[in-house]
């Protein structure tokens, strides 16, 4: 039996652990703080695709992962008996100008082929869009049927329960045990900095995000997206709004006026949220690799060690496919990674 240690219990580590354990590997998960201590402990949970144009292997990878998400989270729930809060309800995007409407219609044609008939991209009058009424300058919106929501805390709890049924438990620590066949480092922003230090080249770091939960019952509504703003209804009577992207900050987990501005934008875009009380404010650090994409591959100079990190703003959406490809690579030596995901690709970007 292959003995694999996963360092880090954000979304990527436990997702990979679930896939590896299902394939018969002996898995340990070690976390220095607690599950979801970093970016994965947030509140937003938007699983949304890139726009369907200028297609490339990474966009295809993300598309495949979003398609996989429903069965993946259903398997997690069936194994552990805990629901992850997943629902594929789509996403509404307001279009503010006539030019934006024209671009969106072009993308609708592209989605017909690129999304393989498995999801749709519609341009329709804002008054006909389901869910939260929105204030839209052009009167038109995009509705896609690929986007989904996931409750971050529920997802981590569901993974923890499923892993427990498979005999895998999260242990506290900061070093892998001796004798592991392989070690997978899924340690977030700190891990990217440590990787860069070890390689002598910047490999990314932390971008702070702030978000909030508003008490409002829109559980069956699609999420809403405008540039820099996510509004995501969840099944627990809350609507998540976020988030900022801060390269410079004083405190990694403190919220401030920047979050107030995000909440104000959400209320202006969705007037039905105008009086919804804020029940939780959150801030944390998200890992951002040089390429902005996930990083998966062998750690240069460390035999048997792998990196599974990055995925700036896309970690929850990419997790199912990343788990599958990680298991292929570590257990079978099969390389199914798209260009740009390897450590060497990010090493070149960091040097540049």
Helices and strands as residue ranges (DSSP letters): E 3-7, H 11-22, E 26-31, G 39-41, E 46-47, H 57-80, E 91-95, H 98-114, E 121-125, G 126-128, E 140-144, E 148-149, H 152-165, E 170-172, E 182-185, H 188-199, E 205-215, E 223-226, E 229-233, E 238-242, H 257-269, G 271-273, E 278-288, E 294-298, E 305-310, H 315-327, I 328-332, H 343-351
